[in-house]
Each structure stands twice: as C-alpha cells, then as structure tokens.
Amino acid sequence: MSHNIKELKQEFLEYLEIEKGRSLKTVAAYDLYISRFIHYAKMQKPENITSDTVRDFRIWLNRQVSRRIAGQTHTLKKRTQNIYMIALRTFLKYLAKRNIKTLSPEHIELAKVGERHLDLISAEELRRLMGIPKNDDLKALRDHAILQLLFSTGLRVSELCSLTRDIDIDADEFSIRGKGDKVRVVFISDDARKAVKKYLEKRIDLDDAMFVRIGKEKAKGGDLSMDRRSIERIVKQCAIRAGISKKVTPHVIRHCFATDLLSNGADLRSVQMLLGHAHIATTQIYTHVTDSELRRVHKQFHNKRK
C-alpha cells in the first residue's frame, strides 16, 4: 500500500498533539522542520526516503545562511541542524511504529557539537541588576518584581507571562505548569515576595495577569497582558541601567538561578527538578560550577608536601 507523505506528516502532528500531549508550539516546530525536508527532497512517498536523501538535505542545511553580521556570512549552527535531524528521526520512528516502509531512524546520526557555554553575569553584576529599578512608581515596582521573581524561582519567560494574581504570594511556594505541560513547584524568596506584594498593592487595574503593561506600553485595544518580548525588553533595559555591557535576558537570570544553587551546595538532581528539566543531561550544562569548585580545591590542596 502506497502512502502520501504529506498526509502521514499531518497524522504524525496530530499524534504528537493528542497522544503525546505536545504543546501547539512544539507541534508547529515539528511541522516546520519536517515540511522543510519534504519540500527540499520533493518527497512524495515515505519509501523514497533514503540515507542519500537525508545526507543531501544535511549538506543543504549546512550551507544555509542564518544571518549576516558586519559583512560576514553565518550559516546554520550545528545545534540547529541537529534539531531538524531530531524532528525527522522522530517522524521516522512514528512511521516504523505503524509498519510503514521507510528509512530506519537508526540511520540518522546527529552532528557532533562543541560543549555548550552558558551566558552568565558575575555575582556583582547580578547584585546590581537585582537593585534595579529603585523608584516607587508602578512601572519601576513591576520591573523590580519581575527581576526578583525570575531569580527566586528560575522560571522560564513563558512561565512568568502565564502567572496570574490567583497565586498566594504570602506562601513560600506555588505550582507552575511548564514545558511539556508538566507541573512543578517553585519557591519564592523573601526579597521576591516583598517586591511582588509592593507592586500588586499599587495596582489599580482589574486584570488577572500578574504582570501587565503600563501606560504607553499598552497594546492596541488596551490589552494589558505581557508577552515574552516585553519581558525580555524590560530585563535588557534594567541591565543597561545597571551598567552591564553583556547581553542579559530572562534565560540568563534562569542560568544564574541554577548556578547559584549549585555553587552553594545543591545537588544536580534537585536543580533539575527546580528548573523543570525532563532529562538530567540538560541540567548537566551547569556542572561547570562544580568543576570550578573542584579546580579550586585541587589548587589549594594538591601536592602541598614540599
């Protein structure tokens, strides 16, 4: 029996959404990656997918221009190329599960990539950032509360945007539904609690969102809800005011949250749970913190009998 690959792709996307419970954003990403392969290879049937077809697609991906900076051309990063391969491999696994003849997913290997380096700011830069802004107007109180809550909880920016005023800010913890629709508990520091309470006490609007647009920030139609771009813009502006020349994003603060825990003795498994990582391998990018501590111990204590 012959199958149309576009129809199979649509069934696969529905499988991801319904059976696997993936978010619509994740499903859309899979659609993009697999559709790009189908379009490049002019693929009609799954049995036409071969190792040579995939190899040609990888070569094509490797030569795609992602951006031009200062006259220099930059191609797609190996990590980005691997995301395409992961999506295609997952699709092939789905086809194999349905006993549809196609290339075995085991034939797709990922490119080797260098060790991931984290974007971090120093403890002093973080201290200065947490001290911004210092005014008592509503916008300043909101921005300060955002920074404090990000560092206290390690929330993703999308998770922060989803918060409502239903949260009991007087409690030490609250539940958040994060990536993969998984629920976890996050904890609030005293500084974050005070900052959020002070901000909420000054609010006069009736919007349910925890953090809202103020004044000229309001979208057309008076929409008060904040998206990830508006949060990212706030963090960037606060970093500039704190005299930090590095690029600072909500995710950088999330990194600081994790490294702060590890450098103060937290174990990797606990940090994994607090960050909401599905796999501990994702959390292991933070082991450079413990590596640094081991380096200090080695330097301090090794070969001292001289």
N, C-alpha and C positions, 0 to 999 in steps of 0.2 A: 504493500500500500504506500502510495506517494503522499508526502505531507508538504504543505506550503509553509515555508519557514517564518513568514510574517504572521501567519495565523498561530503557529506554535509559540512565537515570541509573545503574542498577546495572551495566550493561555498561561505562559510562564509568569508574566507580570501579574495576572490575576491570582495565580498560585502564591506568589510572594505576598500579595496583599491579604488574601483570605486565609490560606493555610499557614503561612509562616508569620503572619501578623506584622509585616514590614510597614513602615510609615509610607505615606503617599510620596514624600520627598525621596525616600530611598528607592521606591518603585520607579519614579521618574528618572532617577540617575541610571538605573539598570537599563531602562528603555533607551536612554541616550547612548550609552556605551555599546549596547548590542546592535542598535539601529545603525550606528556608525560603521560597525563591522559589516553588516548585511549590505549597506549601501556601497561601501568600498569594494567588497568582493562580488557585487552584483549577484548575490546568492539568492537562489530560488528554493532549493531543497536542502534539508539537513544532511543528506547523504553526500552532498557535494563539498562539505567542509573537510578539508584535508590539512595535514601538517604544513604543506607548502602554502596553502591559502592563508593560514594563520601567520606563517613566517613572513609572507609578503606584507600582510597587514601590519605586523610589528615594525618592519623596515619603514613602511609609510608613516606610521605613528612617530617613529624616532626622528623623522625629518620634518615634522610639522612645527611651524613657528608658533610659539606661545605668546611671545611679546618681543618688542624692540625697545631697548633702553640705551640712551646715549649713543645711538648709531650702531649698537651691537645687537645681533640677532640671537635670540634664545629659543631653543627647541623644547619640546615637552620633557619634563623631568621623568627620570626612570620610575619614580614612585607613581606618577600619574599614569604612565604607560602600564604599570602593573595593575592599576585599578581596572583598566579596560580588560586585561587578561583574566583577572579575578571574576569579573562580570560574565565574560564569555565562558569561562570554566564552569561557573555555577549554572549557566544555561545548558551546557553540555551534560552536566550531571543530572539535570532535570529530564533531558531527553533520554538519557540512558535509563533513568528510573522508569520511564514509560516504554522502554524497549524499542525506542525509535533509532534506526540505524544512522549513526553519525560518527564523528571523530571522538575517540575516547578522551575524557577530560584529563587523564593522566599524561597526555602528550603535551599539555600546556604547562610550561615551567615559567616561573617569574624571573625577571632580571635581577641580578644582584645589585643591591644599593648600599651606599655607604651608611655608616652609623648616623642615626638622626641626632641633630644638635638642637637643643632647646633654646628658644629665645627667652632670656631671663634678664631681670634687672637686679641690681645689688640690693642688699638689705637697707642701705642708706637711701637709695632711690625709692624703694618701696615705702620706707618710713615717710619720705617727703610726699609721695603720691597719696598715702592714706591721710595726710594732713590737708589735702586739697578737697574742696574749697573751704574757706574759713568764714564766709559771710552767713548771715541768718535769714536771707531771703529764701523763698521757696525753691528756686532753681538750684541754689548752692546746697541747700539741705538735701535735695533729691540726689544731686550728683555725689555728694559725700556718702549718702546712704547706699548708693549703688556700688561705690568702691569698697566700702566696708563689708557689704553683704557678699560681694564676689570673693573677697579674700577670706572671709569667715567660713564660707560654705564650699568653695570650689565649683560653684555652679557653672554650667555652660551658658553662653549668652542666650540661647534659645530657651533654656530653662528659666532664666531670670525674667525674660519677657513674658513668660506664661504665669508668673506669680500674681495672685490676687490679694485683696485685703482680707480675705477669709482666714488667712494664716494667723494663728495665735502668736503674736510677736513676743508675748511675755514668756512663752515656753522656751526651753533650751533647744528644741528641735522641731522640724516639720518634714513631712513627706513630699517628695517631688517625683513626678513622672517624667523620666528622661528618655534618652536614646533607646530605640528598640521597644518603646512603650513600657520600660521597666521602672518599677517604683523603688526608691531608696530613701533612706533617712539622711538628712543633713543637719548640721548643728550650727547654732548662732552664738557668736562671741558676745560678751557684754558690750564691747565698742559698737558692734554691728547693730545690736538691739537698740541701744540708745540713739544711734544715728537714724535708724528707720522710724522709731517712735517719734522722734523730734520732727521728722519730715511729715509723717502722717498727721500729726497733731495740727500742722499748719495748713493742711489740705482743706479746701472748701468745696471742691467738686464732688460729685456723687458717683464717679466712675469706679468700677470694680477693680480695675487694674492696680497692682501695687505701685508701679512707676508709670507716670503719664507725661505727655508733652505739656509744655508750659509756654504761654504767650505766643510769640511768633513761630514757635516750633510746631504748632498745631497744623495738622494736615487739612486739606480741603474737606469741607463738610464738618469741620470741628472735631475730627477723630482724635481722641486723646491717647490711644494705645501706642506704645513704643515698639519698634521693630529692632532687629539686631543692628542695623546700620546706625540708628540713632544712639543706641548704647555704645557702639564702637566709637562713634564720633565724640561722645562725652568723655570716654576714657582717654582718647587721643588728646583732646583739649586739656584735660586735667594733667596729663603727663607733661605737656608743653609748659603749663603754668608751674609745674613742679621742677622745671629745669632739666628734664630728662630728654636727651637727644635721641635715644633709641626708640624704635617703633614699639609702642605699648598698646596692647589690645586686651579685651576681656580674657582671651585664652592665655595671654602672658600671665595675667593675675592668677588664673587657674594653675598654671605651672608653678607659680610662686607658692600657692597654697600647698601643692604636693611636696615640693622640695623643702618647705618649711617644716612639714610634718616629719619627713624622713631625716632631716638634719637634726631634729630634736628627739630622735629615737623611735619613731613609729615604724612598724614593720610593713613590708611591701603589700602583704595581703590586706591589711586594714586600709591602706591608702587606696588600693584597688576598689574596695567596697565604697569608700567615701567619694571617689571620683565617678563611680558607676561604670567602670570598665568591664566589659563582658569577659575579657581574657587578661590574665596577669601579664602576658607578653607586652601588652600595650602599656602597662604601668612600669615595665622594666626600663623604659627610656629614662626614668628618674634615678636609676641606680648610680648615675654619675655622682650623686650627692654622697652616697655611702662610699663610693670609690674614693672620693676626695678625702673623706674621713680616714679611710684605711691608709691613704698616702701620707696623711699627717702622722698617724700612729707609727707607720714604718719609719718615717724620717726621724721621729722623736725617740724611738726605742731601739731601732736596729743597729747592731754592731757597735755598742757603746763600751764594750770591754777593751779599751785601748790603753 
